[in-house]
């Protein structure tokens, strides 16, 4: 399974693509989508176009994106939410199921603690994916979101294997998610 992870931002949106074979993860690509200075609509269009280009280039099966946290500055939070919306729209337009994870979930999945620093996330992404160099913080966060989703899928698969009785109670796994 190929997973595209997105760390949304209005100026810089990070992306990371990984392959998952069983429990093994391997690096495919990562980087950033940079938006030009200018009006909001142009910047959001750049994010949307960048996401659709990534989907066409890497052909992921699933996508994951970091949830927006509430910032001290409401205007910044609103702008980040709009950038996130443009990214989600690009993912959905590309036909991908989208999973959402908080920064806490990402840090716990990658580092093992929700209070991890950006440097710790970068270091663990390098280790988990056996990278020869260190990705930027935005790309590392995006790879972290993809890793978090891969771990969540492992957990859902384990639930399906270990608890077949859930199906009798109306639960099933659809698009990598447990639904009831």
C-alpha positions in Angstrom: 0.0 0.0 0.0 1.3 3.5 -0.8 0.4 6.3 1.6 0.7 10.1 0.9 1.1 12.1 4.1 0.4 15.9 4.2 1.5 18.5 6.7 -0.6 21.5 5.6 0.6 25.1 5.6 -0.3 28.3 3.7 3.3 29.1 2.8 4.8 25.6 2.9 2.9 22.4 2.7 5.0 19.3 3.4 4.4 16.0 1.7 5.7 12.5 2.3 5.1 9.2 0.4 5.8 5.8 1.8 5.2 2.2 0.9 3.9 -0.3 3.4 4.5 -4.0 2.9 3.2 -5.9 5.8 4.8 -4.1 8.8 7.7 -2.9 6.8 7.8 0.8 5.7 9.9 2.2 2.9 10.6 5.7 1.7 9.4 6.8 -1.7 9.5 10.6 -1.8 9.1 13.8 0.3 9.4 17.5 -0.1 7.3 20.7 0.1 4.9 22.7 -2.0 5.8 26.3 -1.7 3.1 28.9 -2.4 4.0 32.3 -4.0 3.5 35.6 -2.2 0.2 37.1 -3.2 -3.5 36.7 -2.8 -5.1 33.9 -0.8 -6.9 32.3 -3.8 -3.7 31.9 -5.8 -1.9 30.3 -2.8 -4.8 27.9 -2.2 -4.8 27.0 -5.9 -1.1 26.3 -5.7 -1.7 23.8 -2.9 -4.5 22.1 -4.7 -2.5 21.8 -7.9 0.5 20.6 -6.1 -1.5 17.8 -4.3 -3.1 16.7 -7.6 0.3 16.6 -9.3 1.7 14.5 -6.4 -1.2 12.0 -6.7 -0.7 11.7 -10.5 3.1 11.2 -10.0 3.1 8.8 -7.1 -0.3 7.0 -7.4 -0.9 6.6 -3.6 -3.7 4.3 -2.4 -4.5 6.3 0.8 -3.8 9.7 2.2 -3.4 11.1 5.7 -3.2 14.8 6.8 -2.4 16.5 10.0 -5.3 18.2 11.8 -5.2 21.9 12.5 -4.5 23.0 16.1 -6.1 26.1 17.5 -3.5 28.8 17.6 -3.3 31.9 19.8 -3.9 34.0 16.7 -7.4 33.3 15.3 -6.4 34.8 11.9 -3.5 32.4 11.5 -5.7 29.4 12.5 -8.3 30.4 9.9 -5.6 30.7 7.2 -4.1 27.4 8.1 -7.6 25.8 8.0 -8.1 27.1 4.5 -4.7 25.7 3.4 -5.7 22.4 4.9 -9.1 22.5 3.1 -7.3 23.1 -0.2 -5.1 20.1 0.5 -8.0 17.8 1.5 -10.0 18.9 -1.6 -7.0 17.9 -3.8 -6.8 14.5 -2.1 -10.5 13.8 -2.4 -10.5 15.1 -6.0 -7.7 12.5 -6.6 -10.0 9.8 -5.4 -8.2 9.1 -2.2 -9.6 8.1 1.2 -8.3 10.7 3.7 -7.4 10.0 7.3 -6.8 12.8 9.8 -4.4 12.8 12.7 -3.5 15.3 15.4 0.1 16.4 16.0 -0.1 14.4 19.3 -1.1 11.2 17.5 1.7 11.8 14.9 4.3 12.3 17.6 3.2 9.3 19.7 3.2 7.0 16.6 6.7 8.2 15.4 8.6 9.1 18.6 6.5 7.4 21.3 5.6 10.6 23.2 3.2 13.4 22.4 5.6 16.0 23.7 8.3 15.2 21.1 10.1 18.1 19.4 10.3 18.7 15.7 14.0 17.6 15.8 13.0 14.3 17.5 10.3 13.7 14.9 12.9 14.3 12.1 15.4 12.0 13.8 12.9 9.1 14.2 11.6 9.5 10.6 15.2 9.2 9.4 15.6 6.0 11.6 12.2 4.4 10.7 12.7 4.9 7.0 16.5 4.4 6.9 17.1 7.7 5.2 20.5 8.9 4.2 19.7 12.5 5.0 17.4 14.5 7.2 14.2 15.9 5.6 13.0 19.4 6.3 10.7 19.8 9.3 7.6 20.1 7.0 8.6 17.0 5.0 9.4 15.1 8.2 6.0 15.9 9.7 4.3 14.8 6.4 6.3 11.5 6.5 5.3 11.2 10.2 1.6 11.5 9.3 2.0 8.8 6.7 3.8 6.6 9.3 1.1 7.2 11.8 -1.5 6.1 9.2 0.5 3.0 8.4 0.6 2.1 12.1 -3.2 2.8 12.4 -3.8 0.4 9.5 -1.8 -2.2 11.2 -3.9 -1.8 14.3 -7.2 -2.0 12.3 -5.9 -5.2 10.5 -5.0 -6.7 13.9 -8.5 -5.9 15.2 -10.0 -7.6 12.2 -7.8 -10.7 12.7 -8.1 -11.0 16.5 -11.7 -10.1 16.9 -13.9 -11.6 14.2 -16.8 -11.3 16.6 -16.9 -7.5 15.7 -18.3 -8.4 12.3 -21.3 -10.1 14.0 -21.9 -6.8 15.9 -22.0 -4.8 12.7 -18.4 -3.5 12.5 -16.3 -3.8 9.4 -13.1 -2.4 7.9 -13.8 -0.1 5.0 -11.0 1.8 3.3 -8.6 1.0 6.1 -11.0 2.2 8.8 -13.1 0.4 11.4 -16.7 1.5 10.9 -19.9 0.4 12.7 
